[in-house]
Amino acid sequence: MSATLPKACVIGHPIGHSRSPLIHGHWLREHGLAGAYEKVDVAPDDLGAFVTSLAERGYVGANVTVPHKEAVIPHIVHLGDTAAALDAANTLWLNEDGELCGDNTDVAGFLGNLDEGAPGWDARAEVALVLGAGGAAKAVVYALLTRGVQRVLISNRSFSRAEALAERFRGASNGRVEAAPWQDIGKVLPQTKLLVNATSLGMFGQDRLVIDLTGLPVNAVVNDIVYVPLETELLAQARSRGILGVDGLGMLLHQAVPGFERWFGVLPRVTPKLREHIASDVLRHYPGN
């Protein structure tokens, strides 16, 4: 391959599970672009040396996944507003001067997925309940605040972590973010119009997410950011009650759009064909879906 061809990658540790090469490879073929997208296992101790030498390694940019999203921040010269707000970056690129730039597209991915799967959700989601208090939950809460959700409740099995995340946003949100004890989920469901599972509960190989949606309004929306399996128990329960469910695969697809445009100069679209392509890979590796 010619060294002049644009090449990007995704870095993490481990990295074998990443589906980013399938997404970007699909778009490269779809648009007839000469380029490449690879996955590279980068150990934590090697992160700084790797990301500060992207150009020397032949890369125009990179995606960043666990466990590097927060650790990469000190190495970025120009940090985007969203990454600065979340202290986490998942997309890197080089500017005209060869300086490392970075931002976080998880927020755009989350919102893009909801907009596609539940159009108009933000017009009726006065109260949102977010399950989880980790990095994914942080991005979700930030996204909801940017869309004007009036009250965001955070519930986590460790209440102290839910409180810490709520406190992080309390000043900037004018008190719109609160922590709710895990055991009180049933009490807040009747006022909830958007329920988001931002934990790994219900994911293949993880503990089940045990929650009774009986009190959730039928006109609510349930979003599970888990996409392995594609149909989680939470989504199955919601849909059995006639509640609109949005799976997590779309978030993965939509968060990839900005990076591809920066690296390869074309704005790609999340299409049913792309979704089918990635979903079939998930089903192939996890036939229990």
Secondary structure, 3 states (H helix, E strand, C coil): CCCCCCEEEEEECCCCCCCHHHHHHHHHHHCCCCCEEEEEECCHHHHHHHHCCCCCCCCCEEEECCCCCCCCHHHCCEECHHHHHHCCCCEEEECCCCCEEEECCHHHHHHHHHHHHCCCHHHHCCEEEEECCCHHHHHHHHHHHHCCCCEEEEECCCHHHHHHHHHHHHCCCCCCEEECCHHHHHHHHHHCCEEEECCCCCCCCCCCCCCCCCCCCCCCEEEECCCCCCCCHHHHHHHHCCCEEECCHHHHHHHCHHHHHHHHCCCCCCCHHHHHHHHHHHHHHCCCC
